[in-house]
Amino acid sequence: MSRKKDIHFEISERKILLRILDICLVILGLYILEQSVNYDYLTLSQENIVPLIVLAVYITIFGTIFEIYDLQKSSKLDVTFRNIVLTASTTVLFYLLTPVLTPFLPEQRLQIVYFYLILIIMIFVWRWAYIVFISSPRFYKKVLLVGEISNIENIIKPLNQSDPNYKIVGFINSETETDSPIKFKGLKEFESSMLMEVIKKEKISEILIASYNSETITPEIYHDLITLLDQGFTIREYTQVFEEITYRVPIQFVGKDFYKYFPFSRSNQNTLYLFFHRTFDIAFSVIGLIFGLCILPLIFLGNIIANKGPLFYFQERVGQNGKLFQIVKLRSMVVNAETGGAKWAQKNDSRITKFGMFLRRSRLDEIPQFINVLRGDMSIIGPRPERPFFVNELSRIIPFYETRHIVKPGLTGWAQVNTRYGSSVDDSLTKLQYDLYYIKHRSLFLDINIIVKTLSTILYYRGQ
């Protein structure tokens, strides 16, 4: 079956494209400035190679912090513009504060304004072009789903939420027809005999197989899939695509062959990685505690006025390999908040004081946990430690829940920077998917990504 393939971009390709063209457009803008106005602060010359590289690094780092490379936010022009302004403002500020690596201030201060405006204008022009062209339907990856209809809603929703350019145009039920078939509303269903025709008509780029048991796939569909595979057509398994797009491990779709899904990162046993990880934990904790001591008088005053009661509270948590330890935090709830027993923390929880809400959203309540990190109970990065009561409850409901305990719990983690505070079993399932992804792909680059995203969480005041 010969067909002309449509152009589409994977998630990684779009993120790389955004970063590269940000830099290219900014350099183009500097060239335009140099040619059109009296501008000589940062010119395109051989002696400015280092300053240009520093500018590119700053744009990339602060662009990540202020989320201009978030694909969901990059598809909204108003949100993108706000984030670009924040990125450009911070970039210019740091650029001016590092004169050893960057040019000295020009005599005409108006050139700084030109420099600042050209960053905003050129990046924004590129983002407008991205939304109009790259993020448009003509570049969507069109996908046909083949699987068991009973799971279809749970399959489609996470993919649509994670990648706006990944479009499932319809599905084919792979199961043998029954007397009372299940119907799914919201997505077009095709007959199994129409598989080849649908691929041509809808310009399908990929077939997604989502089936618990391959034995349920009918012989007719199986024959067509083999034919397509022989012709080089892309056919992928759902759990692989789910993990690639959402950065989560879909444990609810993992069956008896679970061992296929958990080839955990070698970094978990890499002595050199663990040494540097522990060194970072100690160094960062010392800095964090010094900062905490500096602001302690202000926190103590706020606690007296608006959070009456003890400043600290201690609570038992589950650590690495199920070992229990006492966590220490700044108290953010009313005294005796759980006299009736352990409860989930809810959004706008009435037990959280106003000052406690400030501590949570600014993440200042976490500062005393640097003591736990120094003692070796926790790490800076890892799954958040949970209370024994909830661990026991969730372990009975969610498969592989205790697998998150094979690494040290952390102050921040992949789940914390990607999802909201867990307040239900469903939220805990989502968090576990992120935690297992971290354990599976643990690396220096992922750790750096988490640190940068944590800065975004703090700056945007998203703590809960």
C-alpha positions as CSV (number, residue, x, y, z in Angstrom):
1,M,0.0,0.0,0.0
2,S,1.8,3.1,-1.2
3,R,0.9,6.5,0.3
4,K,2.4,9.9,0.8
5,K,3.3,10.5,4.4
6,D,2.1,13.7,6.1
7,I,4.7,15.8,7.9
8,H,4.4,15.7,11.7
9,F,6.7,16.4,14.7
10,E,7.2,14.3,17.7
11,I,7.2,15.9,21.2
12,S,11.0,15.9,21.5
13,E,11.3,17.4,18.0
14,R,9.0,20.2,18.7
15,K,10.8,21.1,22.0
16,I,14.1,21.1,20.2
17,L,12.7,23.2,17.4
18,L,11.4,25.7,19.9
19,R,14.7,26.0,21.6
20,I,16.9,26.2,18.5
21,L,14.7,28.8,16.7
22,D,14.5,30.9,19.8
23,I,18.2,31.3,19.7
24,C,18.3,31.7,15.9
25,L,15.6,34.4,15.9
26,V,17.3,36.3,18.7
27,I,20.6,36.3,16.8
28,L,18.7,37.5,13.7
29,G,17.1,40.2,15.8
30,L,20.6,41.3,17.0
31,Y,21.8,41.5,13.4
32,I,18.8,43.6,12.5
33,L,19.5,45.9,15.4
34,E,23.1,46.2,14.4
35,Q,22.2,47.1,10.8
36,S,19.2,49.5,11.4
37,V,20.0,51.6,14.5
38,N,23.0,52.8,16.4
39,Y,23.6,49.6,18.4
40,D,26.9,48.1,19.5
41,Y,26.2,46.5,22.9
42,L,26.1,42.9,21.7
43,T,27.1,42.5,18.0
44,L,27.7,39.4,15.9
45,S,31.4,39.3,15.9
46,Q,34.2,36.8,16.7
47,E,35.1,38.5,20.0
48,N,31.5,38.1,21.2
49,I,31.3,34.4,20.8
50,V,31.3,33.7,24.5
51,P,28.7,36.5,25.3
52,L,26.4,35.0,22.6
53,I,26.8,31.5,24.0
54,V,26.0,32.9,27.5
55,L,22.9,34.6,26.1
56,A,21.8,31.3,24.5
57,V,22.3,29.4,27.8
58,Y,20.4,32.0,29.8
59,I,17.4,32.0,27.3
60,T,17.3,28.2,27.5
61,I,17.5,28.0,31.3
62,F,15.1,30.8,32.1
63,G,12.8,29.8,29.2
64,T,12.5,26.3,30.9
65,I,11.8,27.9,34.3
66,F,9.2,30.2,32.9
67,E,7.6,27.4,30.8
68,I,8.0,28.8,27.3
69,Y,8.9,25.2,26.2
70,D,5.8,23.7,27.7
71,L,3.9,22.4,24.7
72,Q,0.4,22.9,26.2
73,K,1.2,26.6,27.1
74,S,3.1,27.2,23.9
75,S,-0.2,26.6,22.0
76,K,-1.8,29.6,23.8
77,L,-0.7,33.0,22.5
78,D,-1.6,35.0,25.7
79,V,0.1,32.6,28.1
80,T,3.1,32.4,25.8
81,F,3.5,36.2,25.7
82,R,3.4,36.5,29.5
83,N,6.0,33.8,29.8
84,I,8.2,35.3,27.1
85,V,8.2,38.7,28.9
86,L,9.2,37.0,32.2
87,T,11.9,35.0,30.4
88,A,13.3,38.1,28.6
89,S,13.2,40.2,31.8
90,T,15.1,37.6,33.9
91,T,17.6,36.9,31.0
92,V,18.5,40.6,30.6
93,L,18.8,41.0,34.4
94,F,21.2,38.1,34.8
95,Y,23.0,39.1,31.6
96,L,23.7,42.6,33.0
97,L,24.8,41.1,36.3
98,T,27.5,38.9,34.8
99,P,29.9,41.4,33.1
100,V,32.8,39.0,33.3
101,L,31.1,36.8,30.7
102,T,29.0,39.5,29.0
103,P,29.8,42.9,27.4
104,F,30.2,45.9,29.7
105,L,27.3,48.3,29.9
106,P,27.1,50.6,26.8
107,E,27.4,54.4,27.2
108,Q,24.0,54.8,25.7
109,R,21.6,53.0,28.1
110,L,18.9,53.1,25.4
111,Q,20.7,50.1,23.8
112,I,19.7,48.0,26.8
113,V,16.1,48.8,26.0
114,Y,16.7,47.8,22.4
115,F,18.3,44.5,23.6
116,Y,15.4,43.7,25.9
117,L,12.7,44.5,23.3
118,I,14.4,42.5,20.5
119,L,14.4,39.4,22.8
120,I,10.7,39.7,23.4
121,I,9.8,40.6,19.8
122,M,11.8,37.9,18.0
123,I,10.8,35.1,20.4
124,F,7.2,36.1,20.2
125,V,7.2,36.3,16.4
126,W,8.6,32.8,16.3
127,R,5.9,31.5,18.8
128,W,3.2,33.1,16.7
129,A,4.5,31.3,13.7
130,Y,4.7,28.1,15.7
131,I,1.0,28.3,16.8
132,V,-0.2,29.2,13.2
133,F,1.8,26.6,11.4
134,I,3.6,23.9,13.4
135,S,0.8,23.6,16.0
136,S,-2.0,23.6,13.3
137,P,-4.0,20.6,12.2
138,R,-1.9,20.1,9.1
139,F,1.0,18.9,11.3
140,Y,-1.1,16.7,13.6
141,K,0.0,13.1,14.0
142,K,-3.2,11.2,13.0
143,V,-3.6,7.9,14.9
144,L,-6.0,5.0,14.6
145,L,-6.6,3.1,17.8
146,V,-7.0,-0.7,17.7
147,G,-8.0,-2.2,21.1
148,E,-10.6,-3.2,23.6
149,I,-13.4,-0.7,23.7
150,S,-14.0,-1.1,27.5
151,N,-10.7,0.8,28.2
152,I,-10.9,3.4,25.5
153,E,-11.7,6.5,27.5
154,N,-8.9,5.9,30.0
155,I,-6.6,5.4,27.0
156,I,-7.5,8.5,25.0
157,K,-7.8,11.2,27.7
158,P,-4.2,11.2,29.0
159,L,-2.8,11.3,25.5
160,N,-5.0,14.2,24.5
161,Q,-4.1,16.2,27.6
162,S,-0.3,15.6,27.2
163,D,0.2,16.3,23.5
164,P,-2.2,18.6,21.6
165,N,-0.7,17.4,18.3
166,Y,-1.3,13.7,18.9
167,K,-4.8,13.2,17.4
168,I,-6.7,9.8,17.7
169,V,-9.1,10.1,14.8
170,G,-11.0,6.9,15.5
171,F,-10.9,3.4,16.8
172,I,-11.5,-0.2,15.8
173,N,-12.7,-2.7,18.3
174,S,-10.3,-5.6,18.3
175,E,-12.6,-8.0,20.2
176,T,-15.0,-10.5,18.6
177,E,-18.5,-9.0,18.4
178,T,-20.9,-9.9,21.2
179,D,-24.6,-9.9,21.5
180,S,-24.6,-6.7,23.5
181,P,-21.6,-4.7,22.3
182,I,-20.4,-1.7,24.2
183,K,-20.6,1.6,22.4
184,F,-18.3,4.6,23.0
185,K,-19.4,8.1,22.4
186,G,-17.1,10.9,21.4
187,L,-14.8,9.0,18.9
188,K,-15.6,7.6,15.5
189,E,-15.7,3.8,15.3
190,F,-14.7,2.0,12.2
191,E,-15.5,-1.6,11.2
192,S,-12.6,-4.0,11.4
193,S,-12.9,-4.8,7.7
194,M,-12.3,-1.1,6.9
195,L,-8.8,-1.0,8.4
196,M,-6.9,-0.5,5.1
197,E,-9.5,1.9,3.7
198,V,-9.4,4.0,6.9
199,I,-5.7,4.4,6.8
200,K,-5.8,5.8,3.2
201,K,-8.9,8.0,3.7
202,E,-8.0,9.5,7.1
203,K,-4.2,9.8,6.2
204,I,-3.3,7.8,9.3
205,S,0.3,8.0,10.4
206,E,0.4,5.5,13.1
207,I,-1.7,2.6,14.5
208,L,-1.9,2.3,18.3
209,I,-2.5,-1.1,19.8
210,A,-4.2,-1.0,23.2
211,S,-5.1,-4.5,24.3
212,Y,-4.7,-6.3,27.6
213,N,-4.6,-9.6,25.8
214,S,-3.4,-10.0,22.3
215,E,-5.5,-13.2,22.0
216,T,-8.6,-11.0,21.8
217,I,-7.5,-9.5,18.5
218,T,-9.5,-11.1,15.7
219,P,-7.7,-13.0,12.9
220,E,-8.9,-10.5,10.3
221,I,-7.3,-7.5,12.1
222,Y,-4.2,-9.6,12.9
223,H,-3.7,-10.4,9.2
224,D,-4.1,-6.7,8.2
225,L,-1.6,-5.6,10.9
226,I,1.0,-8.1,9.7
227,T,0.5,-6.8,6.2
228,L,1.0,-3.2,7.3
229,L,4.1,-4.1,9.4
230,D,5.6,-5.9,6.3
231,Q,5.1,-2.6,4.4
232,G,7.0,-0.6,7.0
233,F,3.9,1.1,8.6
234,T,4.3,2.4,12.1
235,I,2.5,0.2,14.6
236,R,3.1,0.9,18.3
237,E,1.9,-0.5,21.6
238,Y,-0.1,1.7,23.9
239,T,2.1,1.6,27.1
240,Q,5.2,2.6,25.1
241,V,3.4,5.6,23.6
242,F,1.8,6.5,27.0
243,E,5.2,6.6,28.7
244,E,6.8,8.5,25.9
245,I,4.1,11.3,25.7
246,T,3.0,11.6,29.3
247,Y,6.3,10.8,31.1
248,R,4.4,8.4,33.3
249,V,4.4,4.6,33.6
250,P,0.9,3.3,32.9
251,I,0.8,0.7,35.7
252,Q,-3.0,0.2,35.4
253,F,-2.3,-1.4,32.0
254,V,0.5,-3.6,33.2
255,G,-0.4,-7.2,33.6
256,K,1.4,-10.4,34.6
257,D,4.4,-9.6,32.4
258,F,5.1,-6.5,34.6
259,Y,8.9,-7.3,34.4
260,K,8.9,-5.9,30.8
261,Y,7.9,-2.5,32.0
262,F,10.4,-2.0,34.9
263,P,14.0,-2.2,33.6
264,F,14.9,0.4,36.2
265,S,17.6,3.0,35.6
266,R,21.1,1.8,36.1
267,S,21.7,5.0,38.0
268,N,19.9,3.4,41.0
269,Q,23.0,1.2,41.4
270,N,25.6,3.5,39.9
271,T,28.1,4.2,42.6
272,L,29.5,7.4,41.0
273,Y,26.0,8.8,40.4
274,L,24.9,8.0,43.9
275,F,28.1,9.6,45.3
276,F,27.4,12.9,43.4
277,H,23.7,12.7,44.3
278,R,24.6,12.4,48.0
279,T,27.2,15.2,47.7
280,F,24.6,17.5,46.1
281,D,22.1,16.6,48.9
282,I,24.5,17.6,51.6
283,A,25.7,20.8,49.9
284,F,22.2,21.9,49.0
285,S,20.9,21.1,52.5
286,V,23.5,23.2,54.2
287,I,22.7,26.1,52.0
288,G,19.0,25.5,52.6
289,L,19.3,25.4,56.3
290,I,21.5,28.6,56.3
291,F,18.7,30.3,54.3
292,G,16.1,29.0,56.8
293,L,18.0,30.3,59.8
294,C,18.1,33.8,58.1
295,I,14.4,33.9,57.6
296,L,13.4,32.1,60.8
297,P,12.7,35.3,62.8
298,L,10.1,36.4,60.1
299,I,8.5,32.9,60.1
300,F,8.5,32.8,63.9
301,L,6.7,36.2,63.9
302,G,4.2,35.1,61.3
303,N,3.5,31.9,63.3
304,I,2.8,33.9,66.5
305,I,0.4,36.3,64.7
306,A,-1.4,34.1,62.2
307,N,-0.6,30.5,63.0
308,K,-0.8,30.3,66.8
309,G,0.8,27.2,68.3
310,P,4.0,25.2,67.8
311,L,6.3,26.3,65.0
312,F,7.4,22.8,64.0
313,Y,5.6,19.5,63.8
314,F,6.9,15.9,63.5
315,Q,5.2,13.1,61.7
316,E,6.1,9.5,60.8
317,R,6.7,8.7,57.2
318,V,7.8,5.7,55.1
319,G,11.3,5.9,53.7
320,Q,13.6,3.8,51.5
321,N,12.9,0.1,51.6
322,G,9.8,0.7,53.9
323,K,11.9,2.1,56.8
324,L,10.0,4.5,59.0
325,F,11.4,7.9,60.0
326,Q,10.2,11.2,61.6
327,I,9.8,14.0,59.2
328,V,10.1,17.6,60.4
329,K,8.2,20.5,58.8
330,L,6.9,24.0,59.7
331,R,3.3,23.6,60.9
332,S,0.8,24.8,58.3
333,M,-2.4,23.4,59.8
334,V,-4.4,24.2,63.0
335,V,-3.3,22.4,66.2
336,N,-4.8,18.9,66.5
337,A,-5.9,18.9,62.8
338,E,-6.4,15.1,62.8
339,T,-8.1,14.4,66.1
340,G,-10.6,12.3,64.1
341,G,-7.9,10.3,62.3
342,A,-5.8,10.6,59.2
343,K,-7.4,12.5,56.4
344,W,-6.4,13.5,52.8
345,A,-5.3,17.2,52.5
346,Q,-7.9,18.8,50.1
347,K,-7.7,21.9,48.0
348,N,-8.7,24.9,50.1
349,D,-8.6,22.7,53.2
350,S,-10.2,24.5,56.1
351,R,-7.6,23.0,58.5
352,I,-4.8,25.0,56.8
353,T,-4.3,28.4,58.3
354,K,-3.8,31.5,56.2
355,F,-0.1,31.7,57.2
356,G,0.2,28.0,56.7
357,M,-1.1,28.4,53.1
358,F,1.6,30.9,52.4
359,L,4.2,28.5,53.8
360,R,2.9,25.7,51.6
361,R,2.6,27.6,48.4
362,S,6.1,29.2,48.8
363,R,7.4,25.8,49.9
364,L,9.0,27.4,53.0
365,D,7.3,24.7,55.1
366,E,9.7,22.2,53.6
367,I,12.9,23.9,54.8
368,P,13.2,21.9,58.1
369,Q,13.3,18.7,56.0
370,F,16.9,19.6,55.0
371,I,17.7,18.1,58.4
372,N,16.1,14.8,57.3
373,V,18.3,15.0,54.1
374,L,21.5,15.5,56.1
375,R,20.6,12.6,58.3
376,G,20.1,10.4,55.2
377,D,16.4,9.7,55.7
378,M,15.6,11.7,52.5
379,S,17.2,13.1,49.4
380,I,16.6,16.4,47.6
381,I,15.0,14.6,44.7
382,G,12.8,11.5,44.9
383,P,9.2,10.4,45.5
384,R,7.5,12.3,48.3
385,P,7.4,10.3,51.6
386,E,3.9,9.2,52.5
387,R,2.4,8.3,55.9
388,P,2.2,4.6,56.9
389,F,-1.6,4.8,57.1
390,F,-2.0,5.9,53.5
391,V,0.8,3.6,52.3
392,N,-1.1,0.6,53.8
393,E,-4.4,1.7,52.2
394,L,-3.0,2.6,48.8
395,S,-0.9,-0.6,48.6
396,R,-4.0,-2.7,48.7
397,I,-5.7,-0.7,46.0
398,I,-2.9,0.4,43.6
399,P,-0.6,-2.3,42.1
400,F,3.2,-1.7,42.5
401,Y,2.6,1.2,45.0
402,E,5.4,0.1,47.3
403,T,7.8,0.0,44.4
404,R,8.3,3.7,44.9
405,H,10.2,2.9,48.1
406,I,13.2,1.4,46.4
407,V,14.8,4.9,46.3
408,K,15.0,7.5,49.0
409,P,12.0,9.9,49.3
410,G,12.7,13.5,48.3
411,L,11.9,17.1,49.0
412,T,10.8,17.5,45.4
413,G,10.2,14.9,42.7
414,W,9.0,14.2,39.2
415,A,5.4,13.8,40.5
416,Q,5.5,17.1,42.5
417,V,6.5,19.2,39.4
418,N,4.1,17.6,37.0
419,T,0.8,17.1,38.9
420,R,-1.3,18.6,41.7
421,Y,-1.2,17.6,45.4
422,G,-2.6,14.1,45.9
423,S,-6.0,14.2,47.6
424,S,-7.6,10.9,46.4
425,V,-6.8,7.4,45.3
426,D,-6.9,8.6,41.6
427,D,-4.4,11.4,42.4
428,S,-2.2,8.9,44.1
429,L,-2.3,6.6,41.1
430,T,-1.2,9.5,38.8
431,K,1.6,10.5,41.3
432,L,2.8,6.8,41.4
433,Q,3.0,6.8,37.6
434,Y,5.3,9.8,37.7
435,D,7.3,8.3,40.6
436,L,7.9,5.1,38.7
437,Y,8.9,7.0,35.6
438,Y,11.6,8.8,37.7
439,I,12.8,5.5,39.1
440,K,12.9,3.9,35.7
441,H,14.6,6.8,33.9
442,R,16.6,8.3,36.8
443,S,19.6,10.3,35.6
444,L,21.6,13.5,36.1
445,F,19.6,15.2,33.3
446,L,16.2,14.2,34.8
447,D,17.4,15.5,38.2
448,I,18.3,18.9,36.6
449,N,15.0,19.0,34.9
450,I,13.2,18.5,38.2
451,I,15.2,21.2,39.9
452,V,14.4,23.7,37.1
453,K,10.7,22.7,37.2
454,T,10.7,23.1,41.0
455,L,11.9,26.7,40.6
456,S,8.9,27.2,38.2
457,T,6.6,25.8,40.9
458,I,7.9,28.2,43.5
459,L,8.0,31.2,41.2
460,Y,4.4,30.6,40.1
461,Y,3.3,30.0,43.7
462,R,1.8,26.5,42.9
463,G,2.6,24.8,46.2
464,Q,-0.4,23.3,48.1
